Amino acid sequence: MAMKAAQQQLDGRELDDIGNQDANSKHDENQNVPVQNTSDTKRETQTVQIGNRSASLFLSSASINLSKAIPKDTNNAKQSPSTTPAPISRQTTKTKREKSRLIPDEMLQIRPKREFTFTGYDIMADVASPECSDDDEDDDDDTRQIKSTYRNTCKMLGVTPASSFKNQVATPVITMRSHPTGPAGVRAMAIALVDNQVVTSLDLEDNGLFTDGAKYIAEMLHKNRTIIDLNIAENLIGTEGVRAIADVLHVNHKITSLDISGSGLVDTDALVLADILQNAPCLRELFLSHNKFCGEGGMILGSAIALNDTLRILDLSWNHLRGKGAMAIVAALQKNIGLRKLDISWNGYGKDECFILSHALQENTTLKELDISNNRLNKEAIKHLLDGIQNGDGLETLRIRGNPVSPELALAIIKVIQESENCRIQQLDMGDIDVNEDFVSVVDDITMYRPFEVLYSNVLKHGGLQKREVEGIDYNVNMVDELFKYMHENNYRVIDLMKWLDKDGSMSVSRDEFKQGMKTAQFPLTEFQLDKMVDELDMDGDGEVDFSELLAGERIFRRRMRRRLEREKANAKRRAEFKRTKVLLTIGEHS
């Protein structure tokens, strides 16, 4: 009916235009507009695009010719007196206004329903952009007020509102990872959060905040006392940025978790972090991964750790800790009674550092989890570590994957755990380390009389290699990486996966829906692995995996792959330099 009414109105308007133009031609000789008799008018069809639909409307040939003859320059017409017929410019404006009334609003909103296909289409084809809609009718008054504050702030600062932030600004948890927010965008967010009493967790990892963005967050935290979990990792906030955060922690004692990994911090910035450890008594978790702390920075941090008894989790992975700096970190465990988890993986711990660590483990009874994966733990370093495990009674989880450990050395480790009366280790993560049949036999004996879980790679059997299979579970597979790797190999996109899993169009799936969809697609993962995958993808912990979480998971996967390639290139470069140096030394000896 709307289409039919539009047709009738358009035909009537065209006939009116003919009459008006006929009148205009009598008063303005400069306008050479052909006028035809309506009785001789022929009807033609023209396709009109309405939203994503098209329609054929019948137009008179006279009106088509008339519209072509109307000149575009209306400067002279604007000077015509009011007693003359309406100028062409006004008539054109009126025509445009009438055209806008011909198409009802509901017809402009027509969207074709596309069927799901793995060959794909535009990634956001069936996802309405929240930025283009301010329909908050389902929100309560407080939520509408919070969203309105953010929109007004963005308008004032001249920045585009981030739909993801706007949709979460009235929820307890805001998760925005890998968004091109920038300092200006985060300034608008910070202003909107000043008086926000709802948000308790703010995750802005990899948003391009830099130093200015960190300062805006710090200014907001001077007044906001609701946020307790802050993640601004991978933003390169630098020295000034971390100093601004440290200053606000002097007065804001509500922050319990702080992640500033990947901030470009160096040894001199350790003094600022030592200030945080001393003046933030409520801080329980501190993540400093992917920075550049070396010897001096390690010594400064070690002194601060020894005096702190409130921090529970400390992540120093992916730094450059070795020598005196690495020793200072583990030596602090002899005095520290607060830490429960310490991650020093991907550093430079060797035999000398493990000698100090051994004594620390014998005295410390509060540390429950130690991750020393991907270091330089050779036979001598493992021997020192075993001395600490055998005589200590606090450690429950030990991660040593990625170290040069032979099957024989692995067997020695598991025997110490079995025979020690004080050892309380319940989980041993050896990841990519191969073991032999004797190792598996000892593990079976341990699990018979106490809870114990061990992760390892392959089992050497009769001189050959046997892939480990325990209840169909491969413990060495990163489940999320396998998912996106499989999608990449088969040219599937995130929207394709969500359309496959989402049956009700909510762009969110429950744990059971996700697992059932993976099973239906015959994705090569076990029940255990699917559970682990959902746990990792469900970033806000609401028991469901939504579209934004899948996108964030893909970004993390791509970043992880990029770093892996960078490490491989760096290792290849070091091997080439080592080979070149060896050749030069050989030539020098012969000469």
C-alpha distance (Angstrom), angle and dihedral (degrees) to the residues before:
residue distance angle dihedral
M1 . . .
A2 3.82 . .
M3 3.80 90.3 .
K4 3.86 91.6 49.4
A5 3.81 91.9 48.9
A6 3.79 90.1 49.1
Q7 3.81 89.6 52.9
Q8 3.82 93.3 50.7
Q9 3.80 93.3 47.1
L10 3.79 92.2 47.8
D11 3.84 93.0 50.4
G12 3.81 90.2 49.2
R13 3.78 92.4 48.1
E14 3.78 92.5 51.2
L15 3.80 91.6 52.9
D16 3.82 89.9 49.8
D17 3.79 89.6 50.9
I18 3.81 89.0 55.5
G19 3.79 91.6 54.3
N20 3.77 93.3 45.6
Q21 3.76 92.3 48.6
D22 3.82 90.6 49.5
A23 3.80 88.8 55.5
N24 3.76 92.5 47.5
S25 3.80 92.4 52.0
K26 3.84 90.2 60.7
H27 3.83 93.0 55.6
D28 3.79 100.8 37.3
E29 3.80 116.9 50.0
N30 3.81 91.6 -179.3
Q31 3.78 91.8 66.5
N32 3.80 107.7 83.2
V33 3.76 98.4 -163.9
P34 3.80 117.3 160.0
V35 3.78 112.8 -133.8
Q36 3.78 121.6 -161.2
N37 3.73 132.5 -164.6
T38 3.78 109.8 -100.7
S39 3.77 90.4 -139.4
D40 3.82 89.6 64.5
T41 3.80 93.9 44.8
K42 3.78 116.2 129.2
R43 3.78 120.8 -149.7
E44 3.79 122.0 -128.0
T45 3.78 133.2 -179.3
Q46 3.76 125.4 -119.7
T47 3.78 127.7 -173.5
V48 3.79 113.4 -127.3
Q49 3.81 121.1 -164.3
I50 3.83 113.6 -137.4
G51 3.78 111.9 -177.0
N52 3.83 104.5 -57.3
R53 3.81 93.4 -22.9
S54 3.79 129.9 79.4
A55 3.82 129.5 -148.2
S56 3.82 135.2 -171.3
L57 3.80 114.5 -126.9
F58 3.83 124.5 -172.4
L59 3.82 111.7 -123.8
S60 3.76 130.2 -178.8
S61 3.77 116.3 -111.6
A62 3.79 88.6 -134.5
S63 3.77 92.9 59.5
I64 3.80 91.0 47.2
N65 3.80 91.2 53.9
L66 3.78 89.6 43.8
S67 3.80 93.4 55.0
K68 3.79 90.6 49.9
A69 3.80 91.5 52.3
I70 3.82 96.2 53.2
P71 3.82 107.9 105.7
K72 3.77 118.9 -127.1
D73 3.84 96.1 -142.7
T74 3.77 107.7 83.3
N75 3.79 99.9 165.2
N76 3.80 92.6 111.6
A77 3.75 91.7 45.2
K78 3.76 92.0 57.2
Q79 3.81 89.4 63.0
S80 3.83 93.8 56.9
P81 3.82 115.4 117.8
S82 3.77 119.6 -107.2
T83 3.82 91.7 -113.7
T84 3.79 92.2 66.3
P85 3.77 123.0 79.0
A86 3.82 115.1 -76.3
P87 3.82 113.0 -73.4
I88 3.76 118.8 -108.2
S89 3.80 91.5 -111.0
R90 3.79 91.1 59.0
Q91 3.77 91.6 43.9
T92 3.80 89.6 51.7
T93 3.80 91.1 50.3
K94 3.77 90.1 49.5
T95 3.79 90.7 49.3
K96 3.82 91.2 52.2
R97 3.80 90.1 48.0
E98 3.80 90.7 51.1
K99 3.82 90.4 47.9
S100 3.79 90.5 54.8
R101 3.81 88.9 55.0
L102 3.78 92.8 51.6
I103 3.81 94.1 70.8
P104 3.81 113.6 63.2
D105 3.80 116.9 -135.6
E106 3.79 92.3 -119.3
M107 3.81 90.2 58.2
L108 3.80 91.4 53.2
Q109 3.80 88.7 57.9
I110 3.81 94.5 55.6
R111 3.81 108.4 126.9
P112 3.79 122.4 -176.8
K113 3.79 115.0 -122.8
R114 3.78 108.1 -124.8
E115 3.75 123.2 -154.5
F116 3.80 118.0 -123.7
T117 3.78 116.8 -103.7
F118 3.75 132.4 168.3
T119 3.80 88.6 -134.6
G120 3.79 84.1 70.4
Y121 3.78 138.4 -157.5
D122 3.79 135.4 -142.4
I123 3.81 105.4 -22.0
M124 3.81 94.1 -128.0
A125 3.82 97.1 33.7
D126 3.81 95.3 119.9
V127 3.78 97.4 28.0
A128 3.77 113.1 91.3
S129 3.79 110.8 -137.2
P130 3.80 110.1 -114.2
E131 3.80 89.4 -152.8
C132 3.77 90.4 65.5
S133 3.77 94.5 52.1
D134 3.78 131.2 61.8
D135 3.75 94.5 -178.5
D136 3.79 102.3 141.9
E137 3.78 96.6 154.3
D138 3.80 92.4 125.2
D139 3.81 92.7 54.2
D140 3.78 124.7 91.5
D141 3.79 122.4 -118.5
D142 3.81 95.0 -93.5
T143 3.80 92.8 50.4
R144 3.80 92.2 48.3
Q145 3.78 89.6 50.1
I146 3.81 92.4 51.1
K147 3.80 92.7 48.8
S148 3.79 91.3 45.3
T149 3.80 90.1 53.2
Y150 3.79 90.7 54.2
R151 3.81 94.0 46.9
N152 3.80 92.0 48.6
T153 3.79 90.9 48.5
C154 3.81 91.3 52.0
K155 3.80 90.0 49.2
M156 3.79 91.0 50.1
L157 3.83 92.6 50.0
G158 3.78 94.3 40.5
V159 3.82 96.5 -121.0
T160 3.77 130.2 131.2
P161 3.83 112.9 -106.2
A162 3.80 114.0 -115.2
S163 3.77 106.8 -126.0
S164 3.80 92.5 -154.2
F165 3.80 91.4 56.2
K166 3.81 93.3 43.5
N167 3.80 91.4 52.6
Q168 3.82 92.1 50.8
V169 3.81 101.4 35.8
A170 3.81 91.3 95.5
T171 3.83 94.4 47.2
P172 3.82 128.8 84.4
V173 3.81 93.9 -115.4
I174 3.82 126.6 48.7
T175 3.80 113.8 -170.3
M176 3.80 115.8 -179.0
R177 3.78 111.4 156.8
S178 3.80 125.4 172.7
H179 3.81 96.5 3.4
P180 3.84 121.5 146.5
T181 3.79 91.5 -121.6
G182 3.79 101.5 138.7
P183 3.81 127.5 -174.4
A184 3.82 94.1 -65.1
G185 3.79 92.7 51.7
V186 3.79 93.8 47.9
R187 3.80 90.1 49.1
A188 3.80 89.4 61.5
M189 3.81 89.6 47.5
A190 3.80 91.8 49.6
I191 3.81 92.6 51.5
A192 3.80 90.4 49.6
L193 3.82 90.7 51.0
V194 3.80 97.9 49.4
D195 3.81 94.3 93.0
N196 3.81 96.4 21.3
Q197 3.80 110.5 129.1
V198 3.81 97.0 -179.9
V199 3.80 108.1 61.3
T200 3.81 114.3 82.9
S201 3.83 100.1 162.9
L202 3.82 124.6 47.1
D203 3.82 118.6 -173.3
L204 3.82 114.0 -178.0
E205 3.80 98.8 155.7
D206 3.81 115.0 164.8
N207 3.81 97.9 2.7
G208 3.80 99.5 132.3
L209 3.80 94.5 -108.9
F210 3.82 97.4 149.7
T211 3.80 119.3 172.6
D212 3.82 98.3 -42.5
G213 3.79 92.8 49.4
A214 3.80 91.0 52.4
K215 3.80 89.8 51.3
Y216 3.81 91.3 52.7
I217 3.81 89.9 51.7
A218 3.81 90.1 49.2
E219 3.82 92.2 50.9
M220 3.79 89.8 51.6
L221 3.82 91.9 50.4
H222 3.79 90.6 55.7
K223 3.83 86.9 74.2
N224 3.78 104.5 19.9
R225 3.80 112.6 83.4
T226 3.79 98.0 168.5
I227 3.82 100.3 76.2
I228 3.80 110.7 85.9
D229 3.84 101.2 161.1
L230 3.82 117.8 58.4
N231 3.81 125.4 178.9
I232 3.81 116.8 179.6
A233 3.81 96.7 150.7
E234 3.82 123.9 151.0
N235 3.81 92.8 25.1
L236 3.83 100.8 110.6
I237 3.78 92.5 -131.2
G238 3.82 91.2 166.9
T239 3.78 130.0 -165.3
E240 3.80 98.0 -41.9
G241 3.78 92.3 45.9
V242 3.80 95.1 52.3
R243 3.81 90.3 44.0
A244 3.81 89.6 56.1
I245 3.81 89.5 51.9
A246 3.81 90.9 47.6
D247 3.81 91.6 51.4
V248 3.78 93.5 52.9
L249 3.81 91.5 49.3
H250 3.81 87.4 63.4
V251 3.80 89.2 68.8
N252 3.80 103.1 21.3
H253 3.79 108.0 68.4
K254 3.79 95.7 170.1
I255 3.82 99.0 84.6
T256 3.81 109.0 102.7
S257 3.82 100.5 166.9
L258 3.81 127.1 39.8
D259 3.81 125.9 177.9
I260 3.81 115.6 -171.7
S261 3.79 97.7 154.6
G262 3.77 116.3 149.7
S263 3.81 93.3 24.1
G264 3.80 96.6 133.2
L265 3.82 93.0 -112.1
V266 3.82 120.5 168.9
D267 3.82 135.9 -170.8
T268 3.82 95.4 -75.9
D269 3.81 90.0 56.1
A270 3.80 89.5 62.0
L271 3.80 87.8 82.1
V272 3.81 89.8 62.5
L273 3.81 90.6 49.0
A274 3.78 90.5 49.0
D275 3.81 86.5 55.3
I276 3.82 89.1 53.0
L277 3.80 91.8 51.4
Q278 3.78 90.1 50.2
N279 3.82 100.1 43.7
A280 3.80 104.3 33.3
P281 3.81 103.7 74.2
C282 3.81 93.4 167.9
L283 3.81 95.1 53.4
R284 3.81 109.3 113.2
E285 3.82 103.4 165.7
L286 3.81 127.8 40.8
F287 3.81 122.8 177.7
L288 3.83 117.1 -166.0
S289 3.80 100.5 160.7
H290 3.82 123.3 145.7
N291 3.81 96.8 25.9
K292 3.81 130.8 118.8
F293 3.78 106.7 -107.8
C294 3.80 112.0 152.0
G295 3.81 134.4 166.2
E296 3.80 100.8 -44.0
G297 3.79 93.4 40.7
G298 3.79 90.9 49.7
M299 3.80 92.0 53.0
I300 3.81 92.2 50.8
L301 3.79 92.3 47.5
G302 3.80 91.6 45.6
S303 3.80 92.0 56.7
A304 3.82 90.8 49.7
I305 3.82 92.9 47.4
A306 3.78 91.7 52.5
L307 3.81 90.7 57.4
N308 3.80 96.3 43.4
D309 3.79 120.2 88.7
T310 3.83 100.9 166.0
L311 3.82 102.9 65.3
R312 3.81 113.9 95.4
I313 3.83 104.8 178.4
L314 3.82 126.1 35.2
D315 3.80 123.4 178.3
L316 3.83 115.6 -166.2
S317 3.80 97.0 156.0
W318 3.79 122.1 139.5
N319 3.79 96.8 28.3
H320 3.82 131.0 116.2
L321 3.80 98.9 -103.9
R322 3.78 114.5 154.6
G323 3.77 139.6 127.6
K324 3.81 115.6 12.2
G325 3.77 93.1 -5.6
A326 3.80 93.4 55.1
M327 3.82 91.0 44.3
A328 3.80 91.7 52.5
I329 3.80 91.6 55.1
V330 3.83 95.2 54.0
A331 3.81 93.8 36.7
A332 3.81 87.7 60.7
L333 3.82 87.9 65.9
Q334 3.81 89.0 73.2
K335 3.81 89.5 68.5
N336 3.79 102.5 25.0
I337 3.79 114.4 95.0
G338 3.78 99.1 172.3
L339 3.81 108.6 63.6
R340 3.80 117.1 98.8
K341 3.80 99.2 171.4
L342 3.81 129.7 30.5
D343 3.82 123.4 -177.7
I344 3.82 114.5 -166.9
S345 3.81 96.8 153.1
W346 3.82 121.5 141.9
N347 3.80 95.2 31.1
G348 3.81 133.0 105.4
Y349 3.81 105.8 -87.5
G350 3.80 113.5 154.0
K351 3.78 138.5 156.0
D352 3.82 97.2 -56.3
E353 3.79 93.2 48.6
C354 3.83 91.2 46.0
F355 3.81 89.9 52.9
I356 3.82 88.8 62.0
L357 3.81 90.6 41.5
S358 3.80 90.3 54.6
H359 3.81 92.7 59.0
A360 3.80 91.2 44.7
L361 3.82 92.4 53.7
Q362 3.78 91.1 51.2
E363 3.81 92.0 55.8
N364 3.80 100.6 34.8
T365 3.79 115.6 81.2
T366 3.82 99.9 168.2
L367 3.82 102.7 62.2
K368 3.82 107.9 97.3
E369 3.81 104.4 173.6
L370 3.80 130.1 36.7
D371 3.81 124.0 -178.5
I372 3.80 112.6 -167.1
S373 3.80 96.6 154.2
N374 3.81 123.4 148.5
N375 3.79 97.7 20.4
R376 3.82 129.7 115.6
L377 3.80 101.1 -81.4
N378 3.78 105.2 158.0
K379 3.80 126.9 167.8
E380 3.81 94.9 -72.7
A381 3.79 93.6 45.7
I382 3.82 91.0 50.2
K383 3.81 89.9 50.4
H384 3.82 90.8 56.8
L385 3.78 90.6 45.5
L386 3.81 91.5 51.7
D387 3.81 90.4 53.3
G388 3.78 89.1 58.1
I389 3.82 92.9 46.1
Q390 3.79 93.8 47.3
N391 3.79 94.6 51.6
G392 3.81 98.9 33.8
D393 3.78 125.7 84.7
G394 3.80 105.2 -169.4
L395 3.80 109.7 66.2
E396 3.82 115.9 95.1
T397 3.82 103.9 166.2
L398 3.80 125.5 41.3
R399 3.82 124.3 -178.2
I400 3.81 117.5 -169.0
R401 3.81 103.5 151.5
G402 3.80 118.9 141.2
N403 3.81 95.5 38.0
P404 3.83 127.0 118.8
V405 3.82 95.0 -98.4
S406 3.82 118.8 152.8
P407 3.84 123.8 -148.2
E408 3.82 89.2 -105.3
L409 3.79 91.4 52.6
A410 3.80 90.1 47.3
L411 3.80 88.8 54.0
A412 3.81 89.8 52.4
I413 3.80 90.6 52.6
I414 3.79 94.5 51.0
K415 3.81 92.0 46.9
V416 3.81 91.2 54.0
I417 3.80 89.4 52.3
Q418 3.81 90.1 48.7
E419 3.79 97.6 46.9
S420 3.80 101.1 37.7
E421 3.80 114.4 100.4
N422 3.81 93.3 -160.7
C423 3.81 99.3 43.5
R424 3.81 112.7 108.8
I425 3.78 99.7 179.1
Q426 3.80 110.6 144.5
Q427 3.80 99.6 169.4
L428 3.79 127.0 41.8
D429 3.80 117.6 -175.9
M430 3.80 111.8 -162.9
G431 3.80 93.6 154.9
D432 3.80 109.3 176.9
I433 3.81 96.4 15.2
D434 3.82 116.8 118.4
V435 3.80 119.4 -133.2
N436 3.80 136.7 -171.8
E437 3.80 133.1 -123.5
D438 3.81 93.0 -93.7
F439 3.81 88.6 59.4
V440 3.81 91.1 54.1
S441 3.79 90.5 48.4
V442 3.81 92.1 53.6
V443 3.81 90.6 48.5
D444 3.80 89.6 53.6
D445 3.80 90.3 52.2
I446 3.81 92.6 50.4
T447 3.82 94.1 49.2
M448 3.80 90.0 54.4
Y449 3.79 94.5 69.1
R450 3.83 106.2 23.9
P451 3.83 141.7 17.9
F452 3.78 109.0 -83.8
E453 3.82 135.0 157.0
V454 3.78 126.0 -173.2
L455 3.79 130.2 -176.4
Y456 3.81 121.1 -157.6
S457 3.78 140.7 147.8
N458 3.82 123.2 -121.8
V459 3.79 134.0 -4.1
L460 3.80 116.1 -130.4
K461 3.78 108.4 -140.2
H462 3.83 127.2 178.9
G463 3.75 92.6 -20.9
G464 3.79 92.4 -50.1
L465 3.75 137.1 93.1
Q466 3.78 122.7 -101.3
K467 3.79 120.0 -171.0
R468 3.78 112.2 -128.0
E469 3.78 114.6 -111.1
V470 3.78 119.3 175.1
E471 3.80 113.7 168.1
G472 3.80 89.0 -27.5
I473 3.82 92.3 -62.8
D474 3.79 122.6 133.7
Y475 3.80 103.3 -164.2
N476 3.78 93.4 -169.6
V477 3.80 97.9 66.1
N478 3.79 119.9 99.4
M479 3.78 98.2 -138.7
V480 3.81 98.8 -155.4
D481 3.80 91.7 46.4
E482 3.80 89.7 51.3
L483 3.81 90.4 51.2
F484 3.79 95.8 52.8
K485 3.80 92.2 38.5
Y486 3.80 88.9 55.4
M487 3.81 90.4 47.8
H488 3.80 91.7 48.8
E489 3.80 93.1 49.9
N490 3.81 91.0 50.7
N491 3.84 95.9 41.8
Y492 3.82 93.6 -116.1
R493 3.79 120.7 150.4
V494 3.78 131.6 -148.5
I495 3.80 92.1 -105.5
D496 3.81 88.7 52.5
L497 3.79 91.0 54.3
M498 3.81 92.9 46.9
K499 3.82 92.1 49.2
W500 3.77 89.4 50.8
L501 3.80 93.2 51.2
D502 3.81 100.9 34.4
K503 3.80 111.2 80.5
D504 3.81 100.0 168.7
G505 3.80 99.0 45.0
S506 3.82 94.7 -116.4
M507 3.83 92.7 125.7
S508 3.80 87.8 -128.1
V509 3.81 131.8 88.9
S510 3.78 132.8 -164.2
R511 3.78 124.4 -125.0
D512 3.81 92.3 -98.8
E513 3.82 92.8 47.2
F514 3.79 90.9 50.3
K515 3.79 94.0 49.1
Q516 3.79 93.4 44.3
G517 3.80 91.0 50.2
M518 3.80 91.2 51.3
K519 3.79 90.8 49.8
T520 3.80 92.1 48.3
A521 3.79 89.8 51.3
Q522 3.84 87.8 49.6
F523 3.79 91.2 -124.5
P524 3.82 107.5 -177.3
L525 3.82 99.9 -115.1
T526 3.78 132.5 108.3
E527 3.80 127.1 -124.2
F528 3.79 90.7 -99.8
Q529 3.80 92.2 50.4
L530 3.80 92.4 48.3
D531 3.82 90.0 54.3
K532 3.79 90.4 50.4
M533 3.80 90.2 48.4
V534 3.81 93.1 52.6
D535 3.81 90.6 47.1
E536 3.81 90.7 55.3
L537 3.81 96.1 42.9
D538 3.82 94.0 46.6
M539 3.80 93.4 80.1
D540 3.80 97.5 167.9
G541 3.82 93.5 45.3
D542 3.80 96.2 -127.6
G543 3.82 93.6 131.9
E544 3.81 93.9 -108.6
V545 3.80 136.3 88.7
D546 3.79 113.8 -137.1
F547 3.79 132.4 -172.2
S548 3.81 95.5 -97.1
E549 3.82 91.2 52.5
L550 3.80 90.8 52.4
L551 3.81 89.8 50.7
A552 3.80 90.7 49.2
G553 3.82 90.2 48.7
E554 3.79 90.4 52.8
R555 3.81 91.5 50.2
I556 3.80 90.7 51.2
F557 3.81 89.6 49.1
R558 3.81 92.1 51.4
R559 3.80 91.3 47.2
R560 3.81 90.2 49.7
M561 3.80 91.4 49.8
R562 3.79 90.7 48.3
R563 3.79 91.7 52.4
R564 3.78 90.7 47.3
L565 3.79 90.2 54.5
E566 3.80 90.3 48.0
R567 3.81 90.7 52.1
E568 3.79 91.5 48.3
K569 3.80 91.0 50.7
A570 3.81 91.0 47.9
N571 3.82 91.7 49.1
A572 3.79 91.2 47.9
K573 3.80 89.8 50.6
R574 3.82 91.7 50.0
R575 3.80 91.6 48.6
A576 3.80 90.4 50.3
E577 3.82 91.4 49.3
F578 3.80 90.9 47.5
K579 3.80 91.3 50.0
R580 3.81 91.2 48.1
T581 3.81 91.6 49.1
K582 3.80 90.5 49.2
V583 3.80 91.1 51.4
L584 3.80 91.6 49.5
L585 3.81 91.2 50.1
T586 3.80 90.5 49.6
I587 3.80 90.8 50.5
G588 3.80 90.4 48.5
E589 3.80 92.4 51.7
H590 3.82 92.2 51.3
S591 3.78 92.4 46.5
